[in-house]
């Protein structure tokens, strides 16, 4: 059975370790590079905390009180009705243009 080898782009040597070059320590694996890049982006741009409205809606959705759940579904129904009207107006405006 043959072993996999990877070519290091830094030192141009073949390495039996497909993740990190055993000669110069350069990272060969694209998955490891992507993970490092993702971690750096998270350090620079941490995720924003949820807004008060989002927290309130999540509380209503997961509440054990049936009245609060009904309130959640009523609010979501009103929101979907509003979104439907806006989409209909946008569709009509786009169809008039061409």
Helices and strands as residue ranges (DSSP letters): E 6-7, E 14-15, H 30-44, H 52-62, H 66-97
